[in-house]
Amino acid sequence: MTNKRKEIIRVGLPWGIGMFIIMTFIIPYFNGEPIILKRVLIAFPFWILGGILFGYAMNRWLPKEK
């Protein structure tokens, strides 16, 4: 795997997992909504994909540190 791909995953996956946890568990808990397995299973791949896209965008458009 190239350094660019590793950097995209290193930045994107923590963001995607964090957003998955916040949006799937924490916000529904505070809103008094039930946490449903179907919702969790649907949300997980979307947030992981969103995290990878976020990592790509950060790698592509932000200035590089040297």
mmCIF file as Biopython writes it, N, C-alpha, C and O atoms, coordinates in Angstrom:
data_model
#
loop_
_atom_site.group_PDB
_atom_site.id
_atom_site.type_symbol
_atom_site.label_atom_id
_atom_site.label_alt_id
_atom_site.label_comp_id
_atom_site.label_asym_id
_atom_site.label_entity_id
_atom_site.label_seq_id
_atom_site.pdbx_PDB_ins_code
_atom_site.Cartn_x
_atom_site.Cartn_y
_atom_site.Cartn_z
_atom_site.occupancy
_atom_site.B_iso_or_equiv
_atom_site.auth_seq_id
_atom_site.auth_asym_id
_atom_site.pdbx_PDB_model_num
ATOM 1   N N  . MET A ? 1  ? 0.862   -1.181 0.000  1.0 0.0 1  A 1 
ATOM 2   C CA . MET A ? 1  ? 0.000   0.000  0.000  1.0 0.0 1  A 1 
ATOM 3   C C  . MET A ? 1  ? 0.902   1.235  0.000  1.0 0.0 1  A 1 
ATOM 4   O O  . MET A ? 1  ? 1.898   1.290  0.722  1.0 0.0 1  A 1 
ATOM 5   N N  . THR A ? 2  ? 0.547   2.204  -0.803 1.0 0.0 2  A 1 
ATOM 6   C CA . THR A ? 2  ? 1.363   3.408  -0.902 1.0 0.0 2  A 1 
ATOM 7   C C  . THR A ? 2  ? 1.165   4.308  0.313  1.0 0.0 2  A 1 
ATOM 8   O O  . THR A ? 2  ? 0.209   4.159  1.074  1.0 0.0 2  A 1 
ATOM 9   N N  . ASN A ? 3  ? 2.096   5.245  0.470  1.0 0.0 3  A 1 
ATOM 10  C CA . ASN A ? 3  ? 2.006   6.172  1.600  1.0 0.0 3  A 1 
ATOM 11  C C  . ASN A ? 3  ? 0.748   7.029  1.533  1.0 0.0 3  A 1 
ATOM 12  O O  . ASN A ? 3  ? 0.152   7.352  2.560  1.0 0.0 3  A 1 
ATOM 13  N N  . LYS A ? 4  ? 0.348   7.396  0.315  1.0 0.0 4  A 1 
ATOM 14  C CA . LYS A ? 4  ? -0.846  8.228  0.160  1.0 0.0 4  A 1 
ATOM 15  C C  . LYS A ? 4  ? -2.088  7.480  0.652  1.0 0.0 4  A 1 
ATOM 16  O O  . LYS A ? 4  ? -2.921  8.054  1.354  1.0 0.0 4  A 1 
ATOM 17  N N  . ARG A ? 5  ? -2.212  6.216  0.289  1.0 0.0 5  A 1 
ATOM 18  C CA . ARG A ? 5  ? -3.359  5.408  0.733  1.0 0.0 5  A 1 
ATOM 19  C C  . ARG A ? 5  ? -3.348  5.221  2.242  1.0 0.0 5  A 1 
ATOM 20  O O  . ARG A ? 5  ? -4.390  5.296  2.893  1.0 0.0 5  A 1 
ATOM 21  N N  . LYS A ? 6  ? -2.153  4.973  2.798  1.0 0.0 6  A 1 
ATOM 22  C CA . LYS A ? 6  ? -2.043  4.823  4.245  1.0 0.0 6  A 1 
ATOM 23  C C  . LYS A ? 6  ? -2.460  6.097  4.961  1.0 0.0 6  A 1 
ATOM 24  O O  . LYS A ? 6  ? -3.120  6.039  5.998  1.0 0.0 6  A 1 
ATOM 25  N N  . GLU A ? 7  ? -2.083  7.237  4.420  1.0 0.0 7  A 1 
ATOM 26  C CA . GLU A ? 7  ? -2.430  8.524  5.032  1.0 0.0 7  A 1 
ATOM 27  C C  . GLU A ? 7  ? -3.935  8.775  4.954  1.0 0.0 7  A 1 
ATOM 28  O O  . GLU A ? 7  ? -4.528  9.278  5.908  1.0 0.0 7  A 1 
ATOM 29  N N  . ILE A ? 8  ? -4.552  8.429  3.830  1.0 0.0 8  A 1 
ATOM 30  C CA . ILE A ? 8  ? -6.000  8.584  3.682  1.0 0.0 8  A 1 
ATOM 31  C C  . ILE A ? 8  ? -6.725  7.726  4.721  1.0 0.0 8  A 1 
ATOM 32  O O  . ILE A ? 8  ? -7.672  8.186  5.359  1.0 0.0 8  A 1 
ATOM 33  N N  . ILE A ? 9  ? -6.282  6.488  4.886  1.0 0.0 9  A 1 
ATOM 34  C CA . ILE A ? 9  ? -6.912  5.599  5.858  1.0 0.0 9  A 1 
ATOM 35  C C  . ILE A ? 9  ? -6.621  6.061  7.280  1.0 0.0 9  A 1 
ATOM 36  O O  . ILE A ? 9  ? -7.499  6.000  8.141  1.0 0.0 9  A 1 
ATOM 37  N N  . ARG A ? 10 ? -5.393  6.526  7.538  1.0 0.0 10 A 1 
ATOM 38  C CA . ARG A ? 10 ? -5.010  6.973  8.877  1.0 0.0 10 A 1 
ATOM 39  C C  . ARG A ? 10 ? -5.830  8.172  9.325  1.0 0.0 10 A 1 
ATOM 40  O O  . ARG A ? 10 ? -6.148  8.298  10.508 1.0 0.0 10 A 1 
ATOM 41  N N  . VAL A ? 11 ? -6.172  9.044  8.403  1.0 0.0 11 A 1 
ATOM 42  C CA . VAL A ? 11 ? -6.978  10.224 8.726  1.0 0.0 11 A 1 
ATOM 43  C C  . VAL A ? 11 ? -8.468  9.901  8.672  1.0 0.0 11 A 1 
ATOM 44  O O  . VAL A ? 11 ? -9.224  10.346 9.535  1.0 0.0 11 A 1 
ATOM 45  N N  . GLY A ? 12 ? -8.894  9.143  7.686  1.0 0.0 12 A 1 
ATOM 46  C CA . GLY A ? 12 ? -10.317 8.941  7.425  1.0 0.0 12 A 1 
ATOM 47  C C  . GLY A ? 12 ? -11.032 7.956  8.329  1.0 0.0 12 A 1 
ATOM 48  O O  . GLY A ? 12 ? -12.166 8.203  8.742  1.0 0.0 12 A 1 
ATOM 49  N N  . LEU A ? 13 ? -10.386 6.846  8.641  1.0 0.0 13 A 1 
ATOM 50  C CA . LEU A ? 13 ? -11.080 5.836  9.444  1.0 0.0 13 A 1 
ATOM 51  C C  . LEU A ? 13 ? -11.413 6.307  10.854 1.0 0.0 13 A 1 
ATOM 52  O O  . LEU A ? 13 ? -12.538 6.079  11.298 1.0 0.0 13 A 1 
ATOM 53  N N  . PRO A ? 14 ? -10.504 6.950  11.583 1.0 0.0 14 A 1 
ATOM 54  C CA . PRO A ? 14 ? -10.909 7.444  12.910 1.0 0.0 14 A 1 
ATOM 55  C C  . PRO A ? 14 ? -12.066 8.437  12.839 1.0 0.0 14 A 1 
ATOM 56  O O  . PRO A ? 14 ? -12.941 8.437  13.705 1.0 0.0 14 A 1 
ATOM 57  N N  . TRP A ? 15 ? -12.071 9.276  11.815 1.0 0.0 15 A 1 
ATOM 58  C CA . TRP A ? 15 ? -13.163 10.235 11.653 1.0 0.0 15 A 1 
ATOM 59  C C  . TRP A ? 15 ? -14.474 9.486  11.382 1.0 0.0 15 A 1 
ATOM 60  O O  . TRP A ? 15 ? -15.498 9.783  11.997 1.0 0.0 15 A 1 
ATOM 61  N N  . GLY A ? 16 ? -14.438 8.529  10.474 1.0 0.0 16 A 1 
ATOM 62  C CA . GLY A ? 16 ? -15.642 7.767  10.143 1.0 0.0 16 A 1 
ATOM 63  C C  . GLY A ? 16 ? -16.164 6.959  11.319 1.0 0.0 16 A 1 
ATOM 64  O O  . GLY A ? 16 ? -17.373 6.903  11.546 1.0 0.0 16 A 1 
ATOM 65  N N  . ILE A ? 17 ? -15.265 6.331  12.071 1.0 0.0 17 A 1 
ATOM 66  C CA . ILE A ? 17 ? -15.686 5.541  13.234 1.0 0.0 17 A 1 
ATOM 67  C C  . ILE A ? 17 ? -16.238 6.454  14.322 1.0 0.0 17 A 1 
ATOM 68  O O  . ILE A ? 17 ? -17.242 6.135  14.960 1.0 0.0 17 A 1 
ATOM 69  N N  . GLY A ? 18 ? -15.579 7.590  14.531 1.0 0.0 18 A 1 
ATOM 70  C CA . GLY A ? 18 ? -16.077 8.541  15.524 1.0 0.0 18 A 1 
ATOM 71  C C  . GLY A ? 18 ? -17.459 9.062  15.170 1.0 0.0 18 A 1 
ATOM 72  O O  . GLY A ? 18 ? -18.329 9.148  16.036 1.0 0.0 18 A 1 
ATOM 73  N N  . MET A ? 19 ? -17.669 9.408  13.918 1.0 0.0 19 A 1 
ATOM 74  C CA . MET A ? 19 ? -18.977 9.889  13.483 1.0 0.0 19 A 1 
ATOM 75  C C  . MET A ? 19 ? -20.027 8.780  13.590 1.0 0.0 19 A 1 
ATOM 76  O O  . MET A ? 19 ? -21.172 9.042  13.957 1.0 0.0 19 A 1 
ATOM 77  N N  . PHE A ? 20 ? -19.642 7.557  13.275 1.0 0.0 20 A 1 
ATOM 78  C CA . PHE A ? 20 ? -20.555 6.419  13.410 1.0 0.0 20 A 1 
ATOM 79  C C  . PHE A ? 20 ? -21.025 6.284  14.855 1.0 0.0 20 A 1 
ATOM 80  O O  . PHE A ? 20 ? -22.219 6.126  15.110 1.0 0.0 20 A 1 
ATOM 81  N N  . ILE A ? 21 ? -20.107 6.344  15.782 1.0 0.0 21 A 1 
ATOM 82  C CA . ILE A ? 21 ? -20.459 6.200  17.201 1.0 0.0 21 A 1 
ATOM 83  C C  . ILE A ? 21 ? -21.346 7.352  17.666 1.0 0.0 21 A 1 
ATOM 84  O O  . ILE A ? 21 ? -22.357 7.137  18.335 1.0 0.0 21 A 1 
ATOM 85  N N  . ILE A ? 22 ? -20.961 8.567  17.307 1.0 0.0 22 A 1 
ATOM 86  C CA . ILE A ? 22 ? -21.737 9.736  17.739 1.0 0.0 22 A 1 
ATOM 87  C C  . ILE A ? 22 ? -23.141 9.720  17.144 1.0 0.0 22 A 1 
ATOM 88  O O  . ILE A ? 22 ? -24.126 9.886  17.863 1.0 0.0 22 A 1 
ATOM 89  N N  . MET A ? 23 ? -23.231 9.520  15.837 1.0 0.0 23 A 1 
ATOM 90  C CA . MET A ? 23 ? -24.521 9.627  15.154 1.0 0.0 23 A 1 
ATOM 91  C C  . MET A ? 23 ? -25.422 8.401  15.358 1.0 0.0 23 A 1 
ATOM 92  O O  . MET A ? 23 ? -26.644 8.516  15.269 1.0 0.0 23 A 1 
ATOM 93  N N  . THR A ? 24 ? -24.837 7.243  15.627 1.0 0.0 24 A 1 
ATOM 94  C CA . THR A ? 24 ? -25.625 6.025  15.749 1.0 0.0 24 A 1 
ATOM 95  C C  . THR A ? 24 ? -25.999 5.702  17.192 1.0 0.0 24 A 1 
ATOM 96  O O  . THR A ? 24 ? -27.059 5.129  17.442 1.0 0.0 24 A 1 
ATOM 97  N N  . PHE A ? 25 ? -25.148 6.059  18.133 1.0 0.0 25 A 1 
ATOM 98  C CA . PHE A ? 25 ? -25.389 5.680  19.525 1.0 0.0 25 A 1 
ATOM 99  C C  . PHE A ? 25 ? -25.629 6.872  20.444 1.0 0.0 25 A 1 
ATOM 100 O O  . PHE A ? 25 ? -26.605 6.881  21.195 1.0 0.0 25 A 1 
ATOM 101 N N  . ILE A ? 26 ? -24.765 7.866  20.398 1.0 0.0 26 A 1 
ATOM 102 C CA . ILE A ? 26 ? -24.823 8.951  21.386 1.0 0.0 26 A 1 
ATOM 103 C C  . ILE A ? 26 ? -26.009 9.880  21.160 1.0 0.0 26 A 1 
ATOM 104 O O  . ILE A ? 26 ? -26.772 10.129 22.093 1.0 0.0 26 A 1 
ATOM 105 N N  . ILE A ? 27 ? -26.184 10.394 19.957 1.0 0.0 27 A 1 
ATOM 106 C CA . ILE A ? 27 ? -27.289 11.323 19.693 1.0 0.0 27 A 1 
ATOM 107 C C  . ILE A ? 27 ? -28.654 10.647 19.877 1.0 0.0 27 A 1 
ATOM 108 O O  . ILE A ? 27 ? -29.526 11.238 20.514 1.0 0.0 27 A 1 
ATOM 109 N N  . PRO A ? 28 ? -28.879 9.433  19.346 1.0 0.0 28 A 1 
ATOM 110 C CA . PRO A ? 28 ? -30.173 8.789  19.624 1.0 0.0 28 A 1 
ATOM 111 C C  . PRO A ? 28 ? -30.398 8.535  21.123 1.0 0.0 28 A 1 
ATOM 112 O O  . PRO A ? 28 ? -31.529 8.632  21.599 1.0 0.0 28 A 1 
ATOM 113 N N  . TYR A ? 29 ? -29.352 8.218  21.852 1.0 0.0 29 A 1 
ATOM 114 C CA . TYR A ? 29 ? -29.497 7.988  23.287 1.0 0.0 29 A 1 
ATOM 115 C C  . TYR A ? 29 ? -30.004 9.254  23.981 1.0 0.0 29 A 1 
ATOM 116 O O  . TYR A ? 29 ? -30.929 9.188  24.791 1.0 0.0 29 A 1 
ATOM 117 N N  . PHE A ? 30 ? -29.411 10.392 23.672 1.0 0.0 30 A 1 
ATOM 118 C CA . PHE A ? 30 ? -29.823 11.644 24.309 1.0 0.0 30 A 1 
ATOM 119 C C  . PHE A ? 30 ? -31.190 12.129 23.817 1.0 0.0 30 A 1 
ATOM 120 O O  . PHE A ? 30 ? -31.877 12.865 24.524 1.0 0.0 30 A 1 
ATOM 121 N N  . ASN A ? 31 ? -31.578 11.726 22.625 1.0 0.0 31 A 1 
ATOM 122 C CA . ASN A ? 31 ? -32.902 12.087 22.107 1.0 0.0 31 A 1 
ATOM 123 C C  . ASN A ? 31 ? -33.988 11.100 22.541 1.0 0.0 31 A 1 
ATOM 124 O O  . ASN A ? 31 ? -35.160 11.296 22.221 1.0 0.0 31 A 1 
ATOM 125 N N  . GLY A ? 32 ? -33.617 10.058 23.256 1.0 0.0 32 A 1 
ATOM 126 C CA . GLY A ? 32 ? -34.583 9.078  23.724 1.0 0.0 32 A 1 
ATOM 127 C C  . GLY A ? 32 ? -35.069 8.134  22.633 1.0 0.0 32 A 1 
ATOM 128 O O  . GLY A ? 32 ? -36.118 7.508  22.789 1.0 0.0 32 A 1 
ATOM 129 N N  . GLU A ? 33 ? -34.337 8.018  21.541 1.0 0.0 33 A 1 
ATOM 130 C CA . GLU A ? 33 ? -34.707 7.118  20.448 1.0 0.0 33 A 1 
ATOM 131 C C  . GLU A ? 33 ? -34.124 5.734  20.696 1.0 0.0 33 A 1 
ATOM 132 O O  . GLU A ? 33 ? -33.057 5.615  21.299 1.0 0.0 33 A 1 
ATOM 133 N N  . PRO A ? 34 ? -34.802 4.692  20.243 1.0 0.0 34 A 1 
ATOM 134 C CA . PRO A ? 34 ? -34.239 3.352  20.412 1.0 0.0 34 A 1 
ATOM 135 C C  . PRO A ? 34 ? -33.059 3.135  19.467 1.0 0.0 34 A 1 
ATOM 136 O O  . PRO A ? 34 ? -33.036 3.667  18.358 1.0 0.0 34 A 1 
ATOM 137 N N  . ILE A ? 35 ? -32.094 2.361  19.911 1.0 0.0 35 A 1 
ATOM 138 C CA . ILE A ? 35 ? -30.952 2.001  19.068 1.0 0.0 35 A 1 
ATOM 139 C C  . ILE A ? 35 ? -31.268 0.631  18.478 1.0 0.0 35 A 1 
ATOM 140 O O  . ILE A ? 35 ? -31.305 -0.375 19.186 1.0 0.0 35 A 1 
ATOM 141 N N  . ILE A ? 36 ? -31.493 0.614  17.172 1.0 0.0 36 A 1 
ATOM 142 C CA . ILE A ? 36 ? -31.965 -0.575 16.471 1.0 0.0 36 A 1 
ATOM 143 C C  . ILE A ? 36 ? -30.810 -1.196 15.684 1.0 0.0 36 A 1 
ATOM 144 O O  . ILE A ? 36 ? -30.040 -0.489 15.034 1.0 0.0 36 A 1 
ATOM 145 N N  . LEU A ? 37 ? -30.700 -2.506 15.748 1.0 0.0 37 A 1 
ATOM 146 C CA . LEU A ? 37 ? -29.619 -3.210 15.065 1.0 0.0 37 A 1 
ATOM 147 C C  . LEU A ? 37 ? -29.615 -2.919 13.567 1.0 0.0 37 A 1 
ATOM 148 O O  . LEU A ? 37 ? -28.550 -2.739 12.975 1.0 0.0 37 A 1 
ATOM 149 N N  . LYS A ? 38 ? -30.783 -2.871 12.956 1.0 0.0 38 A 1 
ATOM 150 C CA . LYS A ? 38 ? -30.867 -2.607 11.519 1.0 0.0 38 A 1 
ATOM 151 C C  . LYS A ? 38 ? -30.255 -1.248 11.181 1.0 0.0 38 A 1 
ATOM 152 O O  . LYS A ? 38 ? -29.534 -1.119 10.192 1.0 0.0 38 A 1 
ATOM 153 N N  . ARG A ? 39 ? -30.541 -0.239 11.999 1.0 0.0 39 A 1 
ATOM 154 C CA . ARG A ? 39 ? -29.993 1.096  11.780 1.0 0.0 39 A 1 
ATOM 155 C C  . ARG A ? 39 ? -28.466 1.085  11.929 1.0 0.0 39 A 1 
ATOM 156 O O  . ARG A ? 39 ? -27.754 1.744  11.172 1.0 0.0 39 A 1 
ATOM 157 N N  . VAL A ? 40 ? -27.981 0.332  12.909 1.0 0.0 40 A 1 
ATOM 158 C CA . VAL A ? 40 ? -26.535 0.236  13.134 1.0 0.0 40 A 1 
ATOM 159 C C  . VAL A ? 40 ? -25.860 -0.423 11.937 1.0 0.0 40 A 1 
ATOM 160 O O  . VAL A ? 40 ? -24.831 0.055  11.458 1.0 0.0 40 A 1 
ATOM 161 N N  . LEU A ? 41 ? -26.440 -1.523 11.453 1.0 0.0 41 A 1 
ATOM 162 C CA . LEU A ? 41 ? -25.853 -2.247 10.321 1.0 0.0 41 A 1 
ATOM 163 C C  . LEU A ? 41 ? -25.891 -1.441 9.028  1.0 0.0 41 A 1 
ATOM 164 O O  . LEU A ? 41 ? -25.016 -1.602 8.177  1.0 0.0 41 A 1 
ATOM 165 N N  . ILE A ? 42 ? -26.878 -0.590 8.869  1.0 0.0 42 A 1 
ATOM 166 C CA . ILE A ? 42 ? -26.947 0.263  7.682  1.0 0.0 42 A 1 
ATOM 167 C C  . ILE A ? 42 ? -25.978 1.432  7.806  1.0 0.0 42 A 1 
ATOM 168 O O  . ILE A ? 42 ? -25.337 1.809  6.825  1.0 0.0 42 A 1 
ATOM 169 N N  . ALA A ? 43 ? -25.866 2.002  8.986  1.0 0.0 43 A 1 
ATOM 170 C CA . ALA A ? 43 ? -25.036 3.193  9.178  1.0 0.0 43 A 1 
ATOM 171 C C  . ALA A ? 43 ? -23.546 2.897  9.079  1.0 0.0 43 A 1 
ATOM 172 O O  . ALA A ? 43 ? -22.783 3.723  8.578  1.0 0.0 43 A 1 
ATOM 173 N N  . PHE A ? 44 ? -23.123 1.720  9.552  1.0 0.0 44 A 1 
ATOM 174 C CA . PHE A ? 44 ? -21.688 1.434  9.615  1.0 0.0 44 A 1 
ATOM 175 C C  . PHE A ? 44 ? -20.968 1.577  8.275  1.0 0.0 44 A 1 
ATOM 176 O O  . PHE A ? 44 ? -19.987 2.319  8.209  1.0 0.0 44 A 1 
ATOM 177 N N  . PRO A ? 45 ? -21.402 0.903  7.195  1.0 0.0 45 A 1 
ATOM 178 C CA . PRO A ? 45 ? -20.664 1.061  5.933  1.0 0.0 45 A 1 
ATOM 179 C C  . PRO A ? 45 ? -20.720 2.486  5.377  1.0 0.0 45 A 1 
ATOM 180 O O  . PRO A ? 45 ? -19.769 2.941  4.740  1.0 0.0 45 A 1 
ATOM 181 N N  . PHE A ? 46 ? -21.820 3.184  5.613  1.0 0.0 46 A 1 
ATOM 182 C CA . PHE A ? 46 ? -21.902 4.566  5.133  1.0 0.0 46 A 1 
ATOM 183 C C  . PHE A ? 46 ? -20.890 5.466  5.834  1.0 0.0 46 A 1 
ATOM 184 O O  . PHE A ? 46 ? -20.241 6.286  5.185  1.0 0.0 46 A 1 
ATOM 185 N N  . TRP A ? 47 ? -20.748 5.322  7.155  1.0 0.0 47 A 1 
ATOM 186 C CA . TRP A ? 47 ? -19.798 6.164  7.885  1.0 0.0 47 A 1 
ATOM 187 C C  . TRP A ? 47 ? -18.361 5.785  7.582  1.0 0.0 47 A 1 
ATOM 188 O O  . TRP A ? 47 ? -17.493 6.658  7.557  1.0 0.0 47 A 1 
ATOM 189 N N  . ILE A ? 48 ? -18.083 4.511  7.351  1.0 0.0 48 A 1 
ATOM 190 C CA . ILE A ? 48 ? -16.717 4.112  6.975  1.0 0.0 48 A 1 
ATOM 191 C C  . ILE A ? 48 ? -16.383 4.683  5.600  1.0 0.0 48 A 1 
ATOM 192 O O  . ILE A ? 48 ? -15.289 5.212  5.399  1.0 0.0 48 A 1 
ATOM 193 N N  . LEU A ? 49 ? -17.311 4.583  4.654  1.0 0.0 49 A 1 
ATOM 194 C CA . LEU A ? 49 ? -17.091 5.176  3.337  1.0 0.0 49 A 1 
ATOM 195 C C  . LEU A ? 49 ? -16.938 6.690  3.446  1.0 0.0 49 A 1 
ATOM 196 O O  . LEU A ? 49 ? -16.073 7.280  2.799  1.0 0.0 49 A 1 
ATOM 197 N N  . GLY A ? 50 ? -17.778 7.315  4.267  1.0 0.0 50 A 1 
ATOM 198 C CA . GLY A ? 50 ? -17.654 8.760  4.490  1.0 0.0 50 A 1 
ATOM 199 C C  . GLY A ? 50 ? -16.316 9.124  5.094  1.0 0.0 50 A 1 
ATOM 200 O O  . GLY A ? 50 ? -15.741 10.154 4.744  1.0 0.0 50 A 1 
ATOM 201 N N  . GLY A ? 51 ? -15.807 8.297  5.995  1.0 0.0 51 A 1 
ATOM 202 C CA . GLY A ? 51 ? -14.497 8.542  6.582  1.0 0.0 51 A 1 
ATOM 203 C C  . GLY A ? 51 ? -13.384 8.451  5.560  1.0 0.0 51 A 1 
ATOM 204 O O  . GLY A ? 51 ? -12.464 9.270  5.560  1.0 0.0 51 A 1 
ATOM 205 N N  . ILE A ? 52 ? -13.463 7.463  4.692  1.0 0.0 52 A 1 
ATOM 206 C CA . ILE A ? 52 ? -12.437 7.326  3.650  1.0 0.0 52 A 1 
ATOM 207 C C  . ILE A ? 52 ? -12.501 8.510  2.689  1.0 0.0 52 A 1 
ATOM 208 O O  . ILE A ? 52 ? -11.463 9.023  2.270  1.0 0.0 52 A 1 
ATOM 209 N N  . LEU A ? 53 ? -13.701 8.944  2.339  1.0 0.0 53 A 1 
ATOM 210 C CA . LEU A ? 53 ? -13.833 10.127 1.478  1.0 0.0 53 A 1 
ATOM 211 C C  . LEU A ? 53 ? -13.324 11.373 2.179  1.0 0.0 53 A 1 
ATOM 212 O O  . LEU A ? 53 ? -12.710 12.229 1.543  1.0 0.0 53 A 1 
ATOM 213 N N  . PHE A ? 54 ? -13.567 11.492 3.477  1.0 0.0 54 A 1 
ATOM 214 C CA . PHE A ? 54 ? -13.041 12.605 4.261  1.0 0.0 54 A 1 
ATOM 215 C C  . PHE A ? 54 ? -11.512 12.577 4.257  1.0 0.0 54 A 1 
ATOM 216 O O  . PHE A ? 54 ? -10.874 13.612 4.063  1.0 0.0 54 A 1 
ATOM 217 N N  . GLY A ? 55 ? -10.925 11.403 4.468  1.0 0.0 55 A 1 
ATOM 218 C CA . GLY A ? 55 ? -9.472  11.270 4.436  1.0 0.0 55 A 1 
ATOM 219 C C  . GLY A ? 55 ? -8.906  11.632 3.078  1.0 0.0 55 A 1 
ATOM 220 O O  . GLY A ? 55 ? -7.859  12.273 2.990  1.0 0.0 55 A 1 
ATOM 221 N N  . TYR A ? 56 ? -9.593  11.226 2.016  1.0 0.0 56 A 1 
ATOM 222 C CA . TYR A ? 56 ? -9.157  11.587 0.666  1.0 0.0 56 A 1 
ATOM 223 C C  . TYR A ? 56 ? -9.198  13.092 0.471  1.0 0.0 56 A 1 
ATOM 224 O O  . TYR A ? 56 ? -8.252  13.683 -0.049 1.0 0.0 56 A 1 
ATOM 225 N N  . ALA A ? 57 ? -10.296 13.715 0.889  1.0 0.0 57 A 1 
ATOM 226 C CA . ALA A ? 57 ? -10.435 15.168 0.722  1.0 0.0 57 A 1 
ATOM 227 C C  . ALA A ? 57 ? -9.362  15.912 1.506  1.0 0.0 57 A 1 
ATOM 228 O O  . ALA A ? 57 ? -8.789  16.878 1.003  1.0 0.0 57 A 1 
ATOM 229 N N  . MET A ? 58 ? -9.087  15.480 2.717  1.0 0.0 58 A 1 
ATOM 230 C CA . MET A ? 58 ? -8.060  16.137 3.527  1.0 0.0 58 A 1 
ATOM 231 C C  . MET A ? 58 ? -6.685  15.954 2.906  1.0 0.0 58 A 1 
ATOM 232 O O  . MET A ? 58 ? -5.862  16.869 2.925  1.0 0.0 58 A 1 
ATOM 233 N N  . ASN A ? 59 ? -6.439  14.782 2.360  1.0 0.0 59 A 1 
ATOM 234 C CA . ASN A ? 59 ? -5.147  14.511 1.730  1.0 0.0 59 A 1 
ATOM 235 C C  . ASN A ? 59 ? -4.995  15.285 0.428  1.0 0.0 59 A 1 
ATOM 236 O O  . ASN A ? 59 ? -3.894  15.704 0.070  1.0 0.0 59 A 1 
ATOM 237 N N  . ARG A ? 60 ? -6.092  15.469 -0.269 1.0 0.0 60 A 1 
ATOM 238 C CA . ARG A ? 60 ? -6.056  16.118 -1.594 1.0 0.0 60 A 1 
ATOM 239 C C  . ARG A ? 60 ? -5.976  17.633 -1.498 1.0 0.0 60 A 1 
ATOM 240 O O  . ARG A ? 60 ? -5.218  18.256 -2.240 1.0 0.0 60 A 1 
ATOM 241 N N  . TRP A ? 61 ? -6.741  18.236 -0.602 1.0 0.0 61 A 1 
ATOM 242 C CA . TRP A ? 61 ? -6.899  19.682 -0.657 1.0 0.0 61 A 1 
ATOM 243 C C  . TRP A ? 61 ? -6.184  20.471 0.420  1.0 0.0 61 A 1 
ATOM 244 O O  . TRP A ? 61 ? -5.973  21.673 0.256  1.0 0.0 61 A 1 
ATOM 245 N N  . LEU A ? 62 ? -5.804  19.833 1.522  1.0 0.0 62 A 1 
ATOM 246 C CA . LEU A ? 62 ? -5.082  20.579 2.541  1.0 0.0 62 A 1 
ATOM 247 C C  . LEU A ? 62 ? -3.601  20.614 2.226  1.0 0.0 62 A 1 
ATOM 248 O O  . LEU A ? 62 ? -3.072  19.678 1.627  1.0 0.0 62 A 1 
ATOM 249 N N  . PRO A ? 63 ? -2.923  21.686 2.621  1.0 0.0 63 A 1 
ATOM 250 C CA . PRO A ? 63 ? -1.478  21.748 2.367  1.0 0.0 63 A 1 
ATOM 251 C C  . PRO A ? 63 ? -0.736  20.649 3.119  1.0 0.0 63 A 1 
ATOM 252 O O  . PRO A ? 63 ? -1.128  20.255 4.218  1.0 0.0 63 A 1 
ATOM 253 N N  . LYS A ? 64 ? 0.324   20.170 2.520  1.0 0.0 64 A 1 
ATOM 254 C CA . LYS A ? 64 ? 1.116   19.100 3.124  1.0 0.0 64 A 1 
ATOM 255 C C  . LYS A ? 64 ? 2.106   19.678 4.119  1.0 0.0 64 A 1 
ATOM 256 O O  . LYS A ? 64 ? 2.683   20.741 3.891  1.0 0.0 64 A 1 
ATOM 257 N N  . GLU A ? 65 ? 2.300   18.958 5.247  1.0 0.0 65 A 1 
ATOM 258 C CA . GLU A ? 65 ? 3.328   19.343 6.210  1.0 0.0 65 A 1 
ATOM 259 C C  . GLU A ? 65 ? 4.642   18.734 5.774  1.0 0.0 65 A 1 
ATOM 260 O O  . GLU A ? 65 ? 4.679   17.632 5.227  1.0 0.0 65 A 1 
ATOM 261 N N  . LYS A ? 66 ? 5.723   19.462 6.021  1.0 0.0 66 A 1 
ATOM 262 C CA . LYS A ? 66 ? 7.042   18.935 5.641  1.0 0.0 66 A 1 
ATOM 263 C C  . LYS A ? 66 ? 7.947   18.866 6.819  1.0 0.0 66 A 1 
ATOM 264 O O  . LYS A ? 66 ? 9.097   18.447 6.690  1.0 0.0 66 A 1 
#
